[in-house]
Amino acid sequence: AAGLISGLLGIPPEIPEELLREKFSSKSEEVVTSNLLALEKGMGLFRELEASGRVSVEVQGRGKASGEMMINGSDAVSLGALAGGCDFISSYPMSPATGVLTFMARHSRSHGVAVEQAEDEIAAINMALGASYGGARAMVSTSGGGLSLMSEGVSLAGITEIPVVLHIGQRPGPATGMATRTEQGDLNLAVFCGHGDIPRAVFAPGSMERAFRLTFEAFNLADEFQVPVFILTDQYLLNSFYNVPSFDIKDLEVERHLVESGADYRRYEVTESGVSPRSVPGLGKGFVGTDSHEHDEVGHVQEDFELRPRMVDKRQRKRGGLLERVFEPVLSGPESYRNLVVTWGSMYHIVEEALQKARLDGTAHLHFDQVFPLHPGTAGHLEKAEKVIAVEGNATGQFADLIRRETGFLIEDRILCYSGLQVSVEKVAEKLLEMLR
């Protein structure tokens, strides 16, 4: 198989030969030789197919990709977590999000990360919250079904104001759905899960670079505002490999936002921003109270009907700060446009290439890699266009519906893809041509 694929891609024989020798270097010469013979047999099969005219493939190489690395989405998210100071991850394995857990486990000793494979998703989120309460930079990695189980933990994070990062690798649902396929069906779940009103941020990267950067940003944002922050990916993004320039880490700074507690420390002090000074047990002499019940500023359980609105309002004021920190959507194409195509998450490269293929005049692309809260300029972009089309990987147009809820702007035209396979460039180009010509 490796030989056949190498032939199809026009890879010089010495490259897979070298890789095989390296792969089986600990084995006997007999094992190495047999694998090299199998490689040659596969290449020979390709040459036969090419000579018969049944297969014709021409791949333009780029030469040596100096300074670039080959990486998939799972690794990009994991590297972003490490750059963000993640030192605790607890998860129950669930496709397609397990790659993040296994990457962190492989590198746990070298980067000082405590890794726990929990007995279930409920335990995983509660372990992460406990670790974060104690001062760790904690995350979980799961899929939509796992997040369903974690929703009570998200609510616990909301009232205890404990920062946590949740990576959600989406796959088709409901229930088990299609465990090894892709979809963008869990946006609503990420935005609304957890009972009660819970401030949060939701990122949905569309490239390896953004998966790395936004995961890094998620940890700083969670710590700054003491809220859950979600990273929404999917099977397509997580399992896709790209060669990309090495990530620029020069300007990355881990922000802890911790204070030393004194004798009069109040964990839930009411502040103008809604963000209370955060300490952890042992960092100072103060008592770091926390509870899942409504509580006073110290953290003691209360059923005071005048206190309750003050504490709710305090937590909700964080929304203002989160809105000030929201990432702007990326607009590509003409600045003066008649048509606007809206995407989020892993649809980015698909639609970019589809628009190049379709060659539609006056058509721009607006891509969101932060889907909640929405950037304040969103409505302005949409209102400039005569026609707006949303392209999403779900059956209902969840992001288009979210845009209407948040801005009042209705996107009527939608290209919705939910077969379980990532939609092709050709299919999107064909649909855009039908709708815009």
C-alpha positions as CSV (number, residue, x, y, z in Angstrom):
1,A,0.0,0.0,0.0
2,A,2.8,2.4,0.9
3,G,4.5,1.7,-2.5
4,L,1.3,2.2,-4.4
5,I,0.5,5.5,-2.7
6,S,4.1,6.7,-3.1
7,G,3.8,6.0,-6.8
8,L,0.5,7.9,-7.1
9,L,1.9,10.9,-5.3
10,G,5.1,10.9,-7.3
11,I,7.3,10.4,-4.3
12,P,10.9,9.4,-5.1
13,P,11.5,5.7,-4.1
14,E,14.5,6.6,-1.8
15,I,12.2,8.6,0.6
16,P,9.8,5.7,1.6
17,E,12.8,3.3,1.6
18,E,14.6,5.5,4.1
19,L,11.4,5.8,6.2
20,L,11.0,2.0,6.3
21,R,14.6,1.4,7.3
22,E,14.1,3.9,10.1
23,K,10.8,2.4,11.2
24,F,12.1,-1.2,11.4
25,S,15.6,-0.3,12.5
26,S,15.2,-2.3,15.7
27,K,14.1,-5.4,13.8
28,S,16.1,-8.1,12.0
29,E,17.5,-7.5,8.5
30,E,15.0,-10.1,7.2
31,V,12.1,-7.9,8.4
32,V,13.6,-4.8,6.8
33,T,14.2,-6.7,3.5
34,S,10.7,-8.1,3.3
35,N,9.1,-4.7,3.9
36,L,11.4,-3.1,1.2
37,L,10.3,-5.9,-1.2
38,A,6.6,-5.1,-0.4
39,L,7.3,-1.4,-1.0
40,E,8.8,-2.2,-4.4
41,K,5.9,-4.5,-5.3
42,G,3.4,-1.6,-4.6
43,M,5.5,0.8,-6.7
44,G,5.6,-1.8,-9.5
45,L,1.8,-2.1,-9.4
46,F,1.5,1.6,-9.9
47,R,3.8,1.5,-12.8
48,E,1.7,-1.2,-14.4
49,L,-1.5,0.8,-13.9
50,E,0.1,3.9,-15.3
51,A,1.4,2.0,-18.4
52,S,-2.0,0.6,-19.1
53,G,-3.6,4.0,-19.1
54,R,-6.0,3.2,-16.3
55,V,-4.4,5.7,-14.0
56,S,-2.8,9.0,-14.8
57,V,-1.6,11.2,-11.9
58,E,0.6,14.3,-12.0
59,V,1.6,15.9,-8.7
60,Q,3.7,19.0,-8.7
61,G,6.2,18.9,-5.9
62,R,7.3,22.0,-4.0
63,G,10.9,20.8,-3.4
64,K,12.2,20.7,0.1
65,A,9.8,22.3,2.6
66,S,12.5,24.0,4.6
67,G,11.4,25.3,7.9
68,E,8.0,23.6,7.7
69,M,6.5,20.8,9.8
70,M,4.0,18.1,9.0
71,I,1.2,18.3,11.6
72,N,-2.4,17.3,12.2
73,G,-5.2,19.0,14.1
74,S,-4.8,16.9,17.2
75,D,-1.1,17.8,17.5
76,A,-1.8,21.5,16.8
77,V,-4.4,21.7,19.6
78,S,-2.1,19.8,22.0
79,L,0.9,22.0,21.2
80,G,-1.3,25.1,21.8
81,A,-2.3,23.6,25.2
82,L,1.3,23.1,26.1
83,A,2.2,26.6,25.0
84,G,-0.7,27.8,27.1
85,G,0.7,26.3,30.2
86,C,-1.6,23.2,30.4
87,D,-0.3,21.0,33.2
88,F,-3.4,18.8,33.8
89,I,-5.7,16.9,31.4
90,S,-8.4,14.4,32.3
91,S,-10.5,12.6,29.7
92,Y,-12.4,9.5,28.9
93,P,-11.3,8.4,25.4
94,M,-13.8,9.3,22.7
95,S,-13.3,9.5,19.0
96,P,-12.2,11.8,17.4
97,A,-10.8,13.7,20.4
98,T,-8.6,11.0,21.8
99,G,-5.6,12.1,19.8
100,V,-5.2,15.1,22.1
101,L,-5.2,12.9,25.2
102,T,-2.6,10.5,23.8
103,F,-0.3,13.4,22.5
104,M,-0.4,14.9,26.0
105,A,0.3,11.5,27.6
106,R,3.3,10.9,25.3
107,H,4.8,14.3,26.2
108,S,3.7,14.4,29.8
109,R,7.0,13.8,31.5
110,S,9.0,16.2,29.4
111,H,6.4,19.0,29.8
112,G,5.2,18.4,33.4
113,V,1.6,17.5,32.6
114,A,-0.5,15.3,34.8
115,V,-2.6,13.0,32.6
116,E,-5.6,11.1,33.8
117,Q,-7.7,8.7,31.8
118,A,-10.9,8.9,33.8
119,E,-13.6,6.2,34.2
120,D,-16.1,8.4,32.5
121,E,-16.7,12.0,31.2
122,I,-18.4,13.1,34.4
123,A,-15.4,12.2,36.4
124,A,-13.1,13.8,33.8
125,I,-14.7,17.3,34.0
126,N,-14.8,17.2,37.8
127,M,-11.2,16.1,38.1
128,A,-10.3,19.0,35.8
129,L,-12.2,21.5,38.0
130,G,-10.6,20.1,41.1
131,A,-7.2,20.5,39.6
132,S,-8.0,24.0,38.4
133,Y,-9.3,24.9,41.9
134,G,-5.9,23.8,43.2
135,G,-4.0,26.1,40.7
136,A,-3.5,23.8,37.6
137,R,-4.1,24.9,34.1
138,A,-6.6,22.2,33.3
139,M,-8.4,20.9,30.2
140,V,-10.6,18.0,29.0
141,S,-10.8,16.5,25.5
142,T,-14.0,14.8,24.4
143,S,-16.7,14.7,21.6
144,G,-20.3,15.7,21.6
145,G,-21.6,12.7,23.5
146,G,-19.0,13.3,26.2
147,L,-19.9,17.0,26.5
148,S,-23.5,15.9,27.0
149,L,-22.4,14.1,30.1
150,M,-20.1,17.0,31.1
151,S,-22.8,19.6,31.0
152,E,-23.4,19.5,34.7
153,G,-19.7,20.1,35.2
154,V,-19.8,23.1,32.9
155,S,-22.6,24.5,35.1
156,L,-20.4,23.8,38.2
157,A,-17.6,25.7,36.6
158,G,-20.1,28.6,36.0
159,I,-21.1,29.0,39.6
160,T,-17.7,28.2,41.2
161,E,-16.0,30.4,38.6
162,I,-13.3,27.9,38.1
163,P,-11.4,28.2,34.8
164,V,-11.3,25.2,32.5
165,V,-10.7,24.5,28.8
166,L,-12.8,22.0,27.0
167,H,-11.7,20.6,23.6
168,I,-14.7,19.1,21.7
169,G,-13.9,17.0,18.6
170,Q,-17.2,16.9,16.8
171,R,-18.6,13.8,15.0
172,P,-22.0,13.0,13.6
173,G,-24.7,12.5,16.2
174,P,-27.2,12.1,17.8
175,A,-26.0,9.3,20.2
176,T,-23.2,7.2,18.9
177,G,-23.9,8.5,15.4
178,M,-20.9,7.8,13.1
179,A,-18.0,7.6,15.5
180,T,-15.2,7.9,13.0
181,R,-16.7,10.5,10.6
182,T,-17.1,14.3,10.7
183,E,-19.7,16.9,11.3
184,Q,-20.2,20.4,12.8
185,G,-23.2,19.4,14.8
186,D,-22.3,20.4,18.3
187,L,-22.2,24.2,18.1
188,N,-25.5,24.6,19.9
189,L,-24.3,22.2,22.6
190,A,-21.1,24.2,23.2
191,V,-22.9,27.5,23.3
192,F,-25.8,26.5,25.5
193,C,-24.8,23.5,27.6
194,G,-25.0,23.7,31.4
195,H,-28.1,24.7,33.3
196,G,-28.3,28.4,34.4
197,D,-26.7,31.4,32.8
198,I,-23.0,30.8,32.2
199,P,-20.6,33.2,30.5
200,R,-18.2,31.4,28.1
201,A,-16.2,31.7,25.0
202,V,-16.3,29.2,22.0
203,F,-13.5,29.0,19.5
204,A,-13.6,27.0,16.2
205,P,-10.3,27.0,14.4
206,G,-10.2,26.5,10.6
207,S,-6.5,25.8,10.2
208,M,-3.5,24.2,12.0
209,E,-2.1,27.6,12.8
210,R,-5.4,28.8,14.3
211,A,-5.9,25.5,16.2
212,F,-2.5,26.1,17.9
213,R,-3.0,29.8,18.6
214,L,-6.6,29.7,19.8
215,T,-5.9,26.8,22.1
216,F,-3.1,28.9,23.6
217,E,-5.5,31.8,23.9
218,A,-8.2,29.7,25.5
219,F,-6.1,29.0,28.6
220,N,-5.3,32.7,29.2
221,L,-8.9,33.7,28.6
222,A,-10.2,31.0,30.9
223,D,-7.9,32.1,33.7
224,E,-8.5,35.8,33.2
225,F,-12.3,35.6,33.3
226,Q,-12.6,32.4,35.4
227,V,-15.0,30.8,32.8
228,P,-15.2,27.6,30.7
229,V,-13.7,28.1,27.2
230,F,-14.4,25.7,24.4
231,I,-12.3,24.6,21.4
232,L,-14.6,23.2,18.8
233,T,-12.9,21.0,16.2
234,D,-14.1,18.0,14.2
235,Q,-12.8,14.7,12.9
236,Y,-11.8,16.3,9.6
237,L,-9.6,19.0,11.1
238,L,-8.2,16.7,13.8
239,N,-7.1,13.9,11.4
240,S,-6.0,16.1,8.5
241,F,-2.3,16.6,8.0
242,Y,-0.8,19.8,6.6
243,N,2.8,21.0,6.2
244,V,2.9,24.4,7.7
245,P,5.6,26.9,8.8
246,S,6.8,26.3,12.4
247,F,4.5,28.1,14.8
248,D,5.7,31.5,16.0
249,I,5.9,31.4,19.7
250,K,8.0,34.5,20.4
251,D,5.1,36.7,21.6
252,L,3.3,34.0,23.6
253,E,3.0,34.7,27.3
254,V,1.2,32.6,29.9
255,E,-1.0,34.8,32.0
256,R,-1.9,33.3,35.4
257,H,-4.1,36.0,37.0
258,L,-3.6,34.7,40.6
259,V,-3.3,36.7,43.8
260,E,-1.9,35.9,47.2
261,S,-4.8,35.7,49.7
262,G,-4.8,37.6,52.9
263,A,-6.8,37.1,56.1
264,D,-9.7,39.1,54.8
265,Y,-9.7,37.4,51.3
266,R,-13.1,37.1,49.6
267,R,-13.0,34.6,46.7
268,Y,-16.2,36.0,45.2
269,E,-15.7,39.7,45.8
270,V,-18.2,41.7,43.8
271,T,-16.3,43.9,41.3
272,E,-17.2,46.2,38.5
273,S,-15.8,43.8,35.9
274,G,-17.5,40.8,37.5
275,V,-14.0,39.1,37.8
276,S,-13.1,38.5,41.4
277,P,-9.5,38.2,42.6
278,R,-8.6,34.5,42.3
279,S,-6.3,32.7,44.7
280,V,-5.8,29.0,45.3
281,P,-5.3,27.0,48.6
282,G,-1.8,27.6,50.0
283,L,-1.2,30.8,48.1
284,G,-1.4,33.1,51.1
285,K,-3.2,32.8,54.5
286,G,-6.8,33.4,53.3
287,F,-9.6,30.9,53.0
288,V,-10.4,30.0,49.4
289,G,-14.1,29.0,49.6
290,T,-16.1,27.5,46.8
291,D,-19.5,25.8,46.6
292,S,-22.0,24.6,44.0
293,H,-24.8,26.4,45.8
294,E,-25.3,30.1,45.5
295,H,-22.9,31.7,48.0
296,D,-21.7,35.0,49.4
297,E,-18.5,36.8,48.6
298,V,-16.5,34.5,50.9
299,G,-17.9,31.3,49.5
300,H,-20.4,30.4,52.2
301,V,-23.7,28.9,51.1
302,Q,-26.6,31.5,51.3
303,E,-30.3,31.7,50.4
304,D,-30.5,35.5,50.6
305,F,-32.9,36.8,48.0
306,E,-31.1,40.2,47.9
307,L,-27.7,38.6,47.6
308,R,-28.7,36.3,44.8
309,P,-29.2,39.0,42.1
310,R,-26.0,40.7,43.1
311,M,-24.0,37.4,42.6
312,V,-25.8,36.6,39.3
313,D,-25.2,40.1,38.0
314,K,-21.5,39.9,39.0
315,R,-21.0,36.7,37.0
316,Q,-22.9,38.1,34.0
317,R,-20.7,41.2,33.9
318,K,-17.9,39.0,32.6
319,R,-19.8,38.9,29.3
320,G,-18.7,42.5,28.7
321,G,-15.0,41.7,29.1
322,L,-15.3,38.6,26.9
323,L,-16.9,40.7,24.2
324,E,-14.0,43.1,24.3
325,R,-11.6,40.3,23.7
326,V,-13.5,38.6,20.9
327,F,-11.5,37.7,17.7
328,E,-12.6,39.4,14.5
329,P,-13.8,37.2,11.6
330,V,-11.5,37.0,8.6
331,L,-12.8,38.6,5.4
332,S,-11.1,37.5,2.2
333,G,-12.0,38.5,-1.4
334,P,-13.1,42.0,-2.6
335,E,-13.8,44.6,0.1
336,S,-16.7,45.8,-1.9
337,Y,-18.8,42.7,-2.5
338,R,-22.3,41.8,-3.6
339,N,-22.3,38.3,-2.3
340,L,-20.9,37.0,1.0
341,V,-20.2,33.4,2.0
342,V,-20.1,32.7,5.7
343,T,-18.3,29.8,7.3
344,W,-16.9,28.7,10.7
345,G,-14.4,26.1,11.8
346,S,-13.1,23.4,9.4
347,M,-15.0,24.8,6.4
348,Y,-12.3,27.5,5.9
349,H,-10.0,25.9,3.4
350,I,-12.8,24.1,1.6
351,V,-14.7,27.3,0.8
352,E,-11.6,29.3,0.1
353,E,-10.6,26.9,-2.7
354,A,-14.2,26.5,-3.9
355,L,-14.4,30.3,-4.4
356,Q,-11.2,30.3,-6.4
357,K,-12.5,27.4,-8.5
358,A,-15.9,29.1,-9.1
359,R,-14.4,32.5,-10.0
360,L,-17.4,34.4,-8.9
361,D,-17.1,38.2,-9.3
362,G,-18.1,40.3,-6.4
363,T,-18.1,37.4,-3.9
364,A,-16.3,37.5,-0.5
365,H,-15.7,35.0,2.2
366,L,-16.3,35.8,5.9
367,H,-14.8,33.1,8.2
368,F,-15.3,32.9,12.0
369,D,-12.9,31.0,14.2
370,Q,-14.5,32.5,17.3
371,V,-18.2,31.6,17.2
372,F,-19.3,32.9,20.6
373,P,-19.6,35.6,21.6
374,L,-19.9,37.1,18.1
375,H,-17.8,40.0,17.1
376,P,-19.7,43.3,17.3
377,G,-18.9,44.0,13.7
378,T,-20.7,40.9,12.4
379,A,-23.9,42.5,11.4
380,G,-22.1,45.3,9.5
381,H,-20.4,42.7,7.3
382,L,-23.6,40.9,6.6
383,E,-25.7,44.0,5.8
384,K,-23.2,45.1,3.1
385,A,-24.1,42.1,0.9
386,E,-27.0,41.7,-1.4
387,K,-26.9,37.9,-0.9
388,V,-25.5,35.9,2.0
389,I,-24.9,32.2,2.0
390,A,-23.9,30.1,5.0
391,V,-21.9,26.9,4.4
392,E,-21.9,24.5,7.4
393,G,-21.4,20.9,8.2
394,N,-24.7,20.2,9.9
395,A,-28.4,19.6,9.0
396,T,-29.9,22.8,10.3
397,G,-27.5,25.7,9.9
398,Q,-26.7,26.1,13.6
399,F,-24.3,29.0,13.1
400,A,-26.7,30.8,10.8
401,D,-29.3,30.4,13.5
402,L,-26.9,31.7,16.1
403,I,-26.2,34.8,14.0
404,R,-29.9,35.5,13.7
405,R,-30.3,35.1,17.5
406,E,-27.4,37.4,18.3
407,T,-27.7,40.0,15.5
408,G,-31.3,39.7,14.1
409,F,-29.8,39.0,10.6
410,L,-31.5,36.1,8.8
411,I,-29.3,34.1,6.4
412,E,-31.9,32.3,4.3
413,D,-29.5,30.7,1.8
414,R,-27.6,27.8,3.2
415,I,-25.3,25.0,1.9
416,L,-25.6,22.2,4.6
417,C,-23.4,19.1,4.5
418,Y,-24.0,16.2,6.8
419,S,-23.2,12.9,5.1
420,G,-20.4,12.1,7.6
421,L,-17.8,12.9,5.0
422,Q,-16.2,16.4,4.6
423,V,-17.9,18.1,1.7
424,S,-15.6,18.4,-1.4
425,V,-14.4,21.6,-3.0
426,E,-16.1,20.7,-6.2
427,K,-19.5,20.2,-4.5
428,V,-19.3,23.6,-2.8
429,A,-18.2,25.3,-6.0
430,E,-21.1,23.7,-7.9
431,K,-23.6,24.8,-5.3
432,L,-22.3,28.4,-5.2
433,L,-22.5,28.6,-8.9
434,E,-26.1,27.4,-8.8
435,M,-27.0,30.0,-6.2
436,L,-25.0,33.0,-7.4
437,R,-25.4,32.8,-11.2
